[in-house]
Amino acid sequence: MQTSLSSHNLQSVCVFCGSSDAADPDFLVDAARLGEALAQAKLTLVYGGGGVGLMGACARAAHEAGGKVLGVIPDFLVARERAYDEVETMVVASMHERKRMMFERSDAFAVLPGGVGTLEEVVEILSWRRLGLHAKPVVFHNPKAFWSPLFELLQHTVDQSLTPPDFMRTFSAVERIEDLVPALRAAVPTGPDTVPAAMRVT
């Protein structure tokens, strides 16, 4: 899998985010604004396929703004997360297959507020970055310091010599939703592919 691309070739963004309609209303508004921004930037939204919470807000806004959207959802969550069937949706057999498909179909990752599921998704992506399996940009939206406790924990693992210091440069964060797409473009690798073929996630 090719992992090095120019910002002009950034074509798809995977959005990890919460699926709760009880989330902070500001987070739901921001998710919709990101969906609109991705559509305006001609970037395909790849997401977890649900029609609820931040997921649904982002997908609906992207679709209504004329953007391309791909949902990936395991069959056992189709009813629970109310799959958004107004867009292309792939129904898969497991959470593992869902995450792998989202990874394969995306050039970069945007992380909005979410619960333990979102946390699990992004930690896996960051772990793969740590292992040199990919070089895709990862940018957090950190409104109201939502993700700051996670950043502090990651720094703590660095301070305890359990994680190398350069790991903290494998992701970035923005406070304003309008800065997310520019930050993703800025984080795209510009040099030749430095990920050994034998180590790429395929």
C-alpha positions as CSV (number, residue, x, y, z in Angstrom):
1,M,0.0,0.0,0.0
2,Q,1.4,3.4,-1.0
3,T,1.5,5.7,2.0
4,S,3.3,8.8,0.6
5,L,1.3,11.3,-1.4
6,S,1.2,15.0,-2.1
7,S,-1.4,17.2,-0.5
8,H,-2.9,17.6,-4.0
9,N,-3.5,13.8,-4.1
10,L,-5.2,13.7,-0.7
11,Q,-8.6,12.3,-1.8
12,S,-10.2,10.7,1.2
13,V,-10.4,11.3,5.0
14,C,-11.5,8.9,7.6
15,V,-13.4,10.5,10.4
16,F,-13.4,8.8,13.8
17,C,-16.1,10.2,16.2
18,G,-18.8,9.5,18.7
19,S,-22.2,7.8,17.9
20,S,-24.2,9.4,20.8
21,D,-27.0,11.9,20.1
22,A,-26.5,13.0,23.7
23,A,-23.1,14.5,22.9
24,D,-22.4,18.2,23.5
25,P,-24.5,20.1,20.9
26,D,-21.4,22.1,20.0
27,F,-19.7,18.9,19.0
28,L,-22.6,17.8,16.8
29,V,-22.5,21.2,15.1
30,D,-18.8,20.9,14.5
31,A,-19.1,17.4,13.1
32,A,-21.6,18.8,10.5
33,R,-19.3,21.6,9.7
34,L,-16.5,19.2,9.0
35,G,-18.8,17.2,6.7
36,E,-19.5,20.3,4.7
37,A,-15.8,21.3,4.6
38,L,-14.8,17.8,3.3
39,A,-17.5,18.1,0.6
40,Q,-16.3,21.6,-0.4
41,A,-12.7,20.4,-0.5
42,K,-13.8,17.5,-2.8
43,L,-12.5,15.0,-0.2
44,T,-14.4,11.7,0.3
45,L,-15.6,11.1,3.8
46,V,-15.0,7.6,5.1
47,Y,-16.7,6.9,8.4
48,G,-18.3,4.2,10.5
49,G,-21.6,4.1,8.6
50,G,-24.0,5.1,11.4
51,G,-26.7,7.7,11.2
52,V,-26.5,8.8,14.9
53,G,-24.4,11.1,16.9
54,L,-21.4,13.0,15.5
55,M,-21.1,10.2,12.8
56,G,-24.5,10.9,11.5
57,A,-24.2,14.7,11.7
58,C,-20.9,14.6,9.7
59,A,-22.2,12.2,7.0
60,R,-25.5,13.9,6.5
61,A,-23.8,17.3,6.1
62,A,-21.2,16.0,3.7
63,H,-23.9,14.2,1.6
64,E,-26.3,17.2,1.6
65,A,-23.4,19.4,0.5
66,G,-22.8,17.2,-2.5
67,G,-19.8,15.3,-1.1
68,K,-18.9,11.7,-1.6
69,V,-19.4,9.5,1.5
70,L,-18.5,5.9,2.2
71,G,-19.9,4.3,5.4
72,V,-18.4,1.0,6.7
73,I,-20.5,-0.8,9.4
74,P,-20.6,-4.3,10.8
75,D,-23.9,-6.1,10.3
76,F,-24.6,-6.3,14.1
77,L,-24.5,-2.5,14.4
78,V,-26.8,-1.7,11.4
79,A,-29.9,-1.4,13.6
80,R,-28.2,0.0,16.7
81,E,-26.3,2.8,15.0
82,R,-29.1,3.3,12.4
83,A,-27.0,2.9,9.3
84,Y,-27.2,6.0,7.0
85,D,-28.4,4.4,3.8
86,E,-28.6,7.6,1.8
87,V,-24.9,7.1,1.0
88,E,-22.7,4.2,-0.2
89,T,-22.5,1.8,2.8
90,M,-20.5,-1.3,3.0
91,V,-21.8,-3.9,5.6
92,V,-19.0,-6.1,6.9
93,A,-18.8,-9.0,9.3
94,S,-16.8,-7.6,12.2
95,M,-15.3,-4.6,13.9
96,H,-11.9,-5.7,12.7
97,E,-13.0,-5.7,9.1
98,R,-14.7,-2.4,9.5
99,K,-11.5,-0.7,10.9
100,R,-9.3,-2.3,8.2
101,M,-11.6,-1.2,5.4
102,M,-11.7,2.3,6.8
103,F,-8.0,2.4,6.9
104,E,-7.5,1.1,3.4
105,R,-10.0,3.5,1.9
106,S,-8.5,6.6,3.6
107,D,-5.5,8.9,3.0
108,A,-5.7,10.6,6.4
109,F,-7.6,10.5,9.7
110,A,-9.6,13.2,11.5
111,V,-10.5,12.5,15.1
112,L,-13.5,14.3,16.6
113,P,-14.7,13.8,20.2
114,G,-16.0,10.3,20.9
115,G,-16.2,7.6,23.5
116,V,-14.3,4.4,24.1
117,G,-14.9,3.1,20.5
118,T,-13.4,6.3,19.0
119,L,-10.5,6.0,21.5
120,E,-9.9,2.4,20.5
121,E,-9.9,3.3,16.8
122,V,-7.4,6.1,17.0
123,V,-5.0,4.4,19.4
124,E,-4.7,1.5,16.9
125,I,-4.0,4.0,14.1
126,L,-1.4,5.7,16.3
127,S,0.1,2.4,17.2
128,W,0.5,1.5,13.6
129,R,2.3,4.8,13.0
130,R,4.6,4.1,16.0
131,L,5.5,0.7,14.3
132,G,6.2,2.3,11.0
133,L,3.3,0.6,9.2
134,H,1.9,3.8,7.7
135,A,2.6,7.5,7.3
136,K,-0.9,8.8,7.0
137,P,-1.8,12.1,8.8
138,V,-3.7,12.0,12.0
139,V,-5.2,15.2,13.3
140,F,-7.4,15.6,16.3
141,H,-10.2,18.2,16.8
142,N,-9.7,19.2,20.4
143,P,-12.6,21.5,21.3
144,K,-12.9,22.5,25.0
145,A,-9.6,20.5,25.6
146,F,-11.6,17.3,25.0
147,W,-8.6,15.2,24.0
148,S,-6.0,16.9,26.3
149,P,-6.2,14.1,28.9
150,L,-5.2,11.6,26.2
151,F,-2.3,13.8,25.1
152,E,-1.1,14.0,28.7
153,L,-1.3,10.2,29.0
154,L,0.7,9.7,25.8
155,Q,3.3,12.2,27.0
156,H,3.4,10.4,30.3
157,T,4.4,7.2,28.5
158,V,7.1,9.1,26.8
159,D,8.3,10.6,30.1
160,Q,8.4,7.1,31.6
161,S,10.6,5.9,28.6
162,L,7.9,3.5,27.4
163,T,7.3,5.4,24.2
164,P,10.0,7.2,22.1
165,P,9.8,11.0,22.1
166,D,9.3,11.3,18.4
167,F,6.0,9.5,18.7
168,M,4.4,12.8,19.8
169,R,5.1,14.2,16.3
170,T,3.0,11.5,14.7
171,F,-0.2,13.4,15.3
172,S,-1.4,17.0,15.7
173,A,-4.4,18.8,17.1
174,V,-6.5,21.9,16.3
175,E,-9.1,23.6,18.4
176,R,-11.2,25.1,15.6
177,I,-13.0,22.8,13.2
178,E,-12.2,25.0,10.3
179,D,-8.5,24.4,10.8
180,L,-8.9,20.6,10.5
181,V,-8.8,20.2,6.7
182,P,-5.9,22.6,6.3
183,A,-4.0,20.7,9.0
184,L,-4.6,17.4,7.3
185,R,-3.2,18.8,4.0
186,A,-0.2,20.2,5.8
187,A,0.6,16.9,7.4
188,V,0.7,14.9,4.2
189,P,4.2,13.4,3.6
190,T,5.9,15.3,0.7
191,G,9.0,13.1,0.2
192,P,9.4,9.7,-1.2
193,D,7.7,6.8,0.5
194,T,9.8,5.9,3.6
195,V,7.7,3.0,4.8
196,P,9.3,-0.4,3.8
197,A,7.0,-2.5,1.7
198,A,7.3,-5.4,4.1
199,M,6.0,-3.2,6.9
200,R,3.0,-1.6,5.2
201,V,-0.6,-2.4,6.4
202,T,-2.2,-4.1,3.4
